Amino acid sequence: MTAMDTITYRPARDELAYTFGGRMPVAHVRSGDILQVHTEDCFGGLVRGPADLPSQVCRMPYLNPVSGPFFVEDAEPGDTLAVHLASIVPARGWGVSSTFPHFGALTSTAQTATLQEPLQERVWVYDIDRQAGTVGFHATASDHSVKLPLDPMIGTIGVAPGGFEARSTIVPDSHGGNLDTPELRAGATLYLGVNVHGAMLALGDGHARQGEGEACGVGVEIATTTTLVIEVIKGTRTVWPRLETDTSIMSVGCARPLEDAYRIAHRDLVGWTSTLTGLEELDAYQLISQTGRAPIGNVCDPNYTVLAAVDKALLPHPSAVYTGVHARLRQHVAGLR
């Protein structure tokens, strides 16, 4: 691939977006372009300490901002946009997490209404040591502290949905959005189906790390400098988001209830595996049943996220995934270092 442009984008606060769709592009990019994007945390940088309760310093619906959208030239409905995450670097030496009333997997919510008391709102501040590669947890009701591995990820990334829709950035769905899976780390390539002219790619909501499921609804929220490279795959339709790493392929399902997200992801992976390998569909189903993994993204957003994953080494003579774009984009980035 021939190197194109390197585009750096750092939005002002009033340029942050809170929807996928319904926004004018902030820049035009082409296949092969390198994007270096500054992203804010889900609180827009307003939560900095234990006294900064999100309900007091943030204003709905201005949560979970994304940077963009970027108009991708030559991207048309029916194409697939490949987005390779080259690096995700915390932009500050700290991150925050919190609990909210009526939000998260282990409390009463609007969808699961009970008589229990609202969850207490509390903020945790994490120390981020980029050189040591650690994230420092500090309990708020005792002196317990522990250093956790730094594992940066992008929580929210997607394209504009179809049908003239504008979707809140807190919603994951077939267009991407708030997928909240730790698998969206540096080295992964995300495949998104293009729904509108120009795709309109946007991203944000970095996490220094997050457990599978994001149980309390909030990862270790950080601003990032994220570097990515894109390629348009013409004439190839992708219905649900897919991921590829050096070792695995993964399909992403988003829905409520959780089992429907599981079904979407696994139905897509079975079909994808059959197409790549030539295995008959029930043989592919059997292989995925015995070798697959199901990492959970989130169980707190308006839709839940579940992935279906399989190691590429277990697939019989697979065809190159999307014509080998993952390896091509990795080499493209490596050649610029």
C-alpha positions as CSV (number, residue, x, y, z in Angstrom):
1,M,0.0,0.0,0.0
2,T,1.3,3.4,-0.9
3,A,1.5,5.8,2.0
4,M,-1.0,8.7,1.8
5,D,-1.5,11.4,4.3
6,T,-1.1,11.6,8.1
7,I,-4.0,13.6,9.6
8,T,-3.9,14.8,13.2
9,Y,-7.2,15.9,14.8
10,R,-7.7,17.4,18.2
11,P,-11.2,18.6,18.8
12,A,-12.1,21.7,20.8
13,R,-14.7,21.0,23.5
14,D,-17.5,22.4,21.3
15,E,-16.5,20.1,18.5
16,L,-17.1,16.8,20.3
17,A,-19.9,14.7,18.9
18,Y,-22.5,12.8,20.8
19,T,-24.2,10.9,18.0
20,F,-23.2,8.6,15.1
21,G,-25.0,10.2,12.1
22,G,-26.5,13.6,11.9
23,R,-23.1,15.4,11.9
24,M,-21.0,17.2,9.3
25,P,-17.5,15.7,8.8
26,V,-14.5,17.3,10.5
27,A,-12.1,16.1,7.9
28,H,-11.9,14.0,4.7
29,V,-9.6,11.0,4.6
30,R,-8.7,8.3,2.0
31,S,-7.7,4.6,2.1
32,G,-4.2,4.3,3.5
33,D,-4.4,7.5,5.5
34,I,-3.0,7.5,9.0
35,L,-5.2,9.3,11.6
36,Q,-3.9,10.5,14.9
37,V,-6.9,11.4,16.9
38,H,-7.2,12.9,20.3
39,T,-10.2,11.5,22.2
40,E,-11.8,12.6,25.4
41,D,-13.0,10.4,28.2
42,C,-16.7,9.6,28.6
43,F,-17.1,12.5,31.0
44,G,-15.5,15.0,28.7
45,G,-12.6,15.5,31.1
46,L,-14.9,17.0,33.7
47,V,-14.5,14.3,36.4
48,R,-11.0,14.7,37.9
49,G,-11.4,13.8,41.6
50,P,-13.6,12.2,44.2
51,A,-15.6,15.4,44.7
52,D,-16.5,15.6,40.9
53,L,-19.7,13.5,41.0
54,P,-20.7,13.0,37.4
55,S,-24.4,13.9,38.1
56,Q,-23.1,17.3,39.3
57,V,-20.4,18.2,36.8
58,C,-21.8,16.5,33.7
59,R,-25.0,17.3,31.9
60,M,-27.1,14.7,30.0
61,P,-27.1,13.9,27.2
62,Y,-23.5,15.2,26.9
63,L,-21.8,12.1,27.9
64,N,-19.5,9.7,26.0
65,P,-18.2,12.2,23.4
66,V,-16.5,11.0,20.2
67,S,-14.0,12.7,17.9
68,G,-15.1,13.0,14.3
69,P,-16.8,12.1,12.1
70,F,-14.3,11.6,9.3
71,F,-15.6,11.4,5.8
72,V,-13.9,8.4,4.0
73,E,-13.6,9.0,0.3
74,D,-14.8,6.2,-2.0
75,A,-16.7,4.6,0.9
76,E,-20.3,3.7,-0.2
77,P,-23.1,1.7,1.2
78,G,-22.3,-2.0,0.6
79,D,-18.6,-1.5,1.2
80,T,-16.7,-2.4,4.4
81,L,-14.4,0.0,6.3
82,A,-11.3,-1.6,7.8
83,V,-9.9,0.3,10.8
84,H,-6.6,-0.9,12.2
85,L,-5.8,0.4,15.7
86,A,-2.1,1.1,15.6
87,S,-1.7,2.6,19.0
88,I,-3.8,3.8,21.9
89,V,-1.8,6.0,24.3
90,P,-3.3,7.5,27.5
91,A,-3.2,11.3,27.2
92,R,-3.0,11.9,31.0
93,G,-1.4,10.4,34.0
94,W,-4.8,9.5,35.6
95,G,-8.1,7.9,34.8
96,V,-11.4,7.8,36.6
97,S,-14.2,5.4,37.2
98,S,-17.5,5.7,39.1
99,T,-20.8,4.2,40.1
100,F,-24.1,5.8,39.3
101,P,-27.6,5.5,40.7
102,H,-29.7,3.2,38.4
103,F,-26.9,2.3,36.1
104,G,-24.7,-0.8,35.7
105,A,-25.3,-4.5,35.8
106,L,-25.8,-4.9,39.6
107,T,-28.4,-2.3,40.4
108,S,-32.0,-1.4,39.6
109,T,-32.4,0.2,36.2
110,A,-35.2,1.7,34.1
111,Q,-35.3,-1.6,32.2
112,T,-35.1,-3.8,35.3
113,A,-37.1,-1.8,37.9
114,T,-37.0,-3.0,41.5
115,L,-37.7,-1.4,44.9
116,Q,-34.0,-1.4,45.9
117,E,-32.3,1.8,46.9
118,P,-30.4,3.7,44.2
119,L,-26.7,2.8,44.0
120,Q,-24.4,5.3,45.7
121,E,-22.6,7.6,43.3
122,R,-18.9,7.4,43.9
123,V,-15.7,8.3,42.0
124,W,-12.4,6.3,41.9
125,V,-9.2,7.9,40.6
126,Y,-6.6,5.7,39.1
127,D,-2.9,6.5,38.7
128,I,-1.6,5.7,35.2
129,D,2.1,4.9,34.8
130,R,2.7,4.7,31.1
131,Q,6.4,3.8,31.5
132,A,5.7,0.9,34.0
133,G,2.5,-0.1,32.1
134,T,0.4,0.0,35.2
135,V,-3.0,1.3,36.4
136,G,-3.2,2.0,40.2
137,F,-6.4,1.0,41.9
138,H,-7.1,2.6,45.3
139,A,-10.0,1.6,47.5
140,T,-12.1,4.4,48.8
141,A,-13.2,2.8,52.1
142,S,-9.9,1.2,53.1
143,D,-6.2,1.4,52.4
144,H,-6.1,-1.4,49.8
145,S,-4.2,-0.5,46.6
146,V,-3.1,-2.7,43.7
147,K,-1.3,-2.1,40.4
148,L,-3.2,-3.5,37.5
149,P,-1.8,-4.0,33.9
150,L,-2.3,-1.1,31.6
151,D,-4.4,-2.4,28.7
152,P,-5.7,0.6,26.7
153,M,-8.8,0.2,24.5
154,I,-11.3,2.3,22.6
155,G,-14.8,1.8,24.0
156,T,-16.7,3.6,21.3
157,I,-16.0,3.5,17.6
158,G,-18.3,3.3,14.6
159,V,-19.8,4.7,11.5
160,A,-23.1,6.5,10.7
161,P,-26.1,4.1,10.7
162,G,-28.3,3.8,7.7
163,G,-31.8,5.2,7.1
164,F,-31.0,8.8,8.0
165,E,-30.7,7.8,11.6
166,A,-28.6,9.5,14.3
167,R,-27.8,7.2,17.2
168,S,-26.5,8.2,20.6
169,T,-22.9,7.4,21.2
170,I,-23.8,5.3,24.3
171,V,-25.6,2.8,22.1
172,P,-23.8,-0.2,20.4
173,D,-25.4,-1.7,17.4
174,S,-24.6,-3.0,13.9
175,H,-23.0,0.4,13.0
176,G,-20.5,-0.1,15.9
177,G,-20.8,2.6,18.6
178,N,-20.3,1.9,22.3
179,L,-19.1,-1.7,21.9
180,D,-17.1,-1.5,25.2
181,T,-15.0,-4.6,24.5
182,P,-11.4,-4.9,25.7
183,E,-10.6,-6.6,22.4
184,L,-10.6,-3.1,20.7
185,R,-6.9,-2.7,21.7
186,A,-3.9,-1.7,19.7
187,G,-3.1,-4.4,17.1
188,A,-6.7,-5.2,16.3
189,T,-8.5,-4.5,13.0
190,L,-12.2,-3.6,13.1
191,Y,-14.4,-4.2,10.1
192,L,-17.6,-2.0,9.9
193,G,-20.2,-2.1,7.2
194,V,-20.6,1.2,5.4
195,N,-24.2,2.6,5.5
196,V,-23.9,6.1,4.1
197,H,-21.7,7.9,1.5
198,G,-18.4,8.6,3.2
199,A,-19.0,6.1,6.1
200,M,-18.5,8.9,8.7
201,L,-16.1,7.3,11.1
202,A,-15.9,8.5,14.7
203,L,-14.3,7.3,17.9
204,G,-13.8,8.0,21.6
205,D,-14.4,6.7,25.1
206,G,-10.9,5.3,25.8
207,H,-10.3,3.0,28.8
208,A,-7.0,2.3,30.5
209,R,-8.4,-1.1,31.1
210,Q,-11.8,-2.7,31.6
211,G,-13.0,-6.1,32.9
212,E,-15.2,-8.1,30.6
213,G,-18.8,-7.0,31.0
214,E,-17.9,-3.6,32.3
215,A,-20.1,-4.6,35.3
216,C,-20.4,-1.2,37.0
217,G,-20.9,0.5,33.6
218,V,-17.7,2.5,33.7
219,G,-14.2,1.4,32.8
220,V,-11.0,3.3,33.8
221,E,-12.0,6.2,31.7
222,I,-9.2,8.1,29.9
223,A,-8.4,10.6,27.2
224,T,-6.2,9.1,24.5
225,T,-4.1,9.8,21.5
226,T,-5.2,7.0,19.2
227,T,-3.4,6.3,15.9
228,L,-5.3,4.3,13.3
229,V,-5.1,3.5,9.6
230,I,-8.1,2.8,7.3
231,E,-8.9,1.0,4.1
232,V,-12.1,0.8,2.1
233,I,-12.9,-2.7,1.0
234,K,-15.1,-2.2,-2.1
235,G,-18.2,-4.3,-2.8
236,T,-18.0,-6.4,0.4
237,R,-20.9,-6.1,2.8
238,T,-20.4,-6.6,6.5
239,V,-23.6,-6.8,8.5
240,W,-22.3,-6.8,12.1
241,P,-18.9,-5.5,13.3
242,R,-16.1,-7.9,13.1
243,L,-12.6,-7.9,14.5
244,E,-9.3,-9.6,13.5
245,T,-6.0,-9.9,15.4
246,D,-2.9,-11.8,14.4
247,T,-4.3,-14.9,16.0
248,S,-8.1,-14.7,16.0
249,I,-11.3,-13.6,14.2
250,M,-14.3,-12.3,16.1
251,S,-17.9,-11.4,15.4
252,V,-19.7,-8.8,17.5
253,G,-23.4,-8.9,18.4
254,C,-25.3,-6.2,20.2
255,A,-28.8,-6.6,21.6
256,R,-31.0,-7.1,24.6
257,P,-31.4,-9.6,26.2
258,L,-27.8,-10.8,26.5
259,E,-28.5,-14.2,24.8
260,D,-29.6,-12.4,21.7
261,A,-26.3,-10.6,21.5
262,Y,-24.6,-14.0,21.9
263,R,-26.8,-15.5,19.2
264,I,-26.1,-12.7,16.7
265,A,-22.3,-12.9,17.3
266,H,-22.2,-16.7,17.0
267,R,-24.5,-16.8,14.0
268,D,-22.2,-14.4,12.2
269,L,-19.0,-16.2,13.2
270,V,-20.4,-19.6,12.0
271,G,-21.3,-18.1,8.6
272,W,-18.0,-16.3,8.4
273,T,-16.0,-19.4,9.2
274,S,-17.9,-21.4,6.6
275,T,-17.2,-18.8,3.9
276,L,-13.5,-18.5,4.8
277,T,-12.8,-22.3,5.0
278,G,-15.4,-24.0,2.7
279,L,-16.7,-26.0,5.7
280,E,-20.3,-27.0,5.5
281,E,-22.3,-24.8,7.8
282,L,-23.2,-27.4,10.4
283,D,-19.5,-28.5,10.5
284,A,-18.5,-24.9,11.0
285,Y,-21.2,-24.7,13.8
286,Q,-19.7,-27.8,15.5
287,L,-16.1,-26.5,15.2
288,I,-17.1,-23.1,16.8
289,S,-19.1,-24.9,19.5
290,Q,-16.1,-26.8,20.6
291,T,-13.3,-24.2,20.1
292,G,-14.9,-20.8,20.3
293,R,-14.7,-18.1,23.0
294,A,-17.4,-15.6,24.0
295,P,-15.8,-12.5,25.5
296,I,-18.5,-10.2,26.9
297,G,-18.2,-6.5,26.0
298,N,-20.8,-4.8,28.2
299,V,-23.9,-5.7,30.2
300,C,-24.9,-2.1,31.0
301,D,-25.4,-0.1,27.8
302,P,-28.8,0.3,26.0
303,N,-27.7,-2.8,24.0
304,Y,-25.4,-5.4,25.4
305,T,-22.3,-6.6,23.6
306,V,-21.0,-10.2,23.2
307,L,-18.2,-11.4,20.9
308,A,-17.8,-14.8,19.3
309,A,-14.1,-15.6,18.7
310,V,-12.1,-18.4,17.3
311,D,-8.3,-18.9,16.8
312,K,-7.3,-18.8,13.1
313,A,-4.9,-21.7,13.6
314,L,-7.9,-24.0,14.2
315,L,-9.5,-23.2,10.9
316,P,-8.8,-25.5,7.9
317,H,-6.9,-23.7,5.2
318,P,-8.8,-20.4,5.6
319,S,-8.9,-17.9,2.8
320,A,-7.3,-14.5,3.5
321,V,-9.7,-12.6,5.7
322,Y,-11.0,-9.6,3.7
323,T,-8.1,-10.2,1.2
324,G,-5.5,-9.9,3.9
325,V,-6.2,-6.3,4.9
326,H,-5.2,-6.8,8.6
327,A,-1.6,-7.8,7.7
328,R,-1.4,-5.2,5.1
329,L,-2.4,-2.4,7.4
330,R,-0.1,-3.6,10.1
331,Q,2.8,-3.6,7.7
332,H,1.7,-0.2,6.4
333,V,1.9,1.3,9.9
334,A,5.2,-0.5,10.7
335,G,6.8,0.9,7.6
336,L,6.2,4.4,8.7
337,R,8.0,4.0,12.1
